Amino acid sequence: MEGKAILVIGLGKLGIPLAVCFVGKRFRVVGVDVDPRRVDAVKRGAPLIYEPVTAELLAAADGRLTTTQDAEVAARESDVTFDGG
């Protein structure tokens, strides 16, 4: 990861909308979740949670949103952490 990012823990009904809102404001975001299905779904651009405009913001992320299951590494490389889980 280059530079610092906002870390969002949990990619569920609170976390993914929060993450894509930050991305929509041009921040770089790392989303972390223990559920590999959620991590993979966001990587594919198809989050498991429906919220209005979430898919559109995710589609426009332009590489500013990454996902992982490794919270320790993501936390070390971020400036701010939000727990959306």
Secondary structure as a PSIPRED ss2 file (coil, helix, strand):
# PSIPRED VFORMAT (PSIPRED V4.0)

   1 M C   1.000  0.000  0.000
   2 E C   1.000  0.000  0.000
   3 G C   1.000  0.000  0.000
   4 K C   1.000  0.000  0.000
   5 A E   0.000  0.000  1.000
   6 I E   0.000  0.000  1.000
   7 L E   0.000  0.000  1.000
   8 V E   0.000  0.000  1.000
   9 I E   0.000  0.000  1.000
  10 G C   1.000  0.000  0.000
  11 L C   1.000  0.000  0.000
  12 G C   1.000  0.000  0.000
  13 K C   1.000  0.000  0.000
  14 L C   1.000  0.000  0.000
  15 G H   0.000  1.000  0.000
  16 I H   0.000  1.000  0.000
  17 P H   0.000  1.000  0.000
  18 L H   0.000  1.000  0.000
  19 A H   0.000  1.000  0.000
  20 V H   0.000  1.000  0.000
  21 C H   0.000  1.000  0.000
  22 F H   0.000  1.000  0.000
  23 V H   0.000  1.000  0.000
  24 G H   0.000  1.000  0.000
  25 K C   1.000  0.000  0.000
  26 R C   1.000  0.000  0.000
  27 F C   1.000  0.000  0.000
  28 R C   1.000  0.000  0.000
  29 V E   0.000  0.000  1.000
  30 V E   0.000  0.000  1.000
  31 G E   0.000  0.000  1.000
  32 V E   0.000  0.000  1.000
  33 D C   1.000  0.000  0.000
  34 V C   1.000  0.000  0.000
  35 D C   1.000  0.000  0.000
  36 P H   0.000  1.000  0.000
  37 R H   0.000  1.000  0.000
  38 R H   0.000  1.000  0.000
  39 V H   0.000  1.000  0.000
  40 D H   0.000  1.000  0.000
  41 A H   0.000  1.000  0.000
  42 V H   0.000  1.000  0.000
  43 K H   0.000  1.000  0.000
  44 R C   1.000  0.000  0.000
  45 G C   1.000  0.000  0.000
  46 A C   1.000  0.000  0.000
  47 P C   1.000  0.000  0.000
  48 L C   1.000  0.000  0.000
  49 I C   1.000  0.000  0.000
  50 Y C   1.000  0.000  0.000
  51 E C   1.000  0.000  0.000
  52 P C   1.000  0.000  0.000
  53 V C   1.000  0.000  0.000
  54 T H   0.000  1.000  0.000
  55 A H   0.000  1.000  0.000
  56 E H   0.000  1.000  0.000
  57 L H   0.000  1.000  0.000
  58 L H   0.000  1.000  0.000
  59 A H   0.000  1.000  0.000
  60 A C   1.000  0.000  0.000
  61 A C   1.000  0.000  0.000
  62 D C   1.000  0.000  0.000
  63 G C   1.000  0.000  0.000
  64 R C   1.000  0.000  0.000
  65 L E   0.000  0.000  1.000
  66 T E   0.000  0.000  1.000
  67 T E   0.000  0.000  1.000
  68 T E   0.000  0.000  1.000
  69 Q C   1.000  0.000  0.000
  70 D C   1.000  0.000  0.000
  71 A H   0.000  1.000  0.000
  72 E H   0.000  1.000  0.000
  73 V H   0.000  1.000  0.000
  74 A H   0.000  1.000  0.000
  75 A H   0.000  1.000  0.000
  76 R H   0.000  1.000  0.000
  77 E C   1.000  0.000  0.000
  78 S E   0.000  0.000  1.000
  79 D E   0.000  0.000  1.000
  80 V E   0.000  0.000  1.000
  81 T E   0.000  0.000  1.000
  82 F E   0.000  0.000  1.000
  83 D E   0.000  0.000  1.000
  84 G C   1.000  0.000  0.000
  85 G C   1.000  0.000  0.000
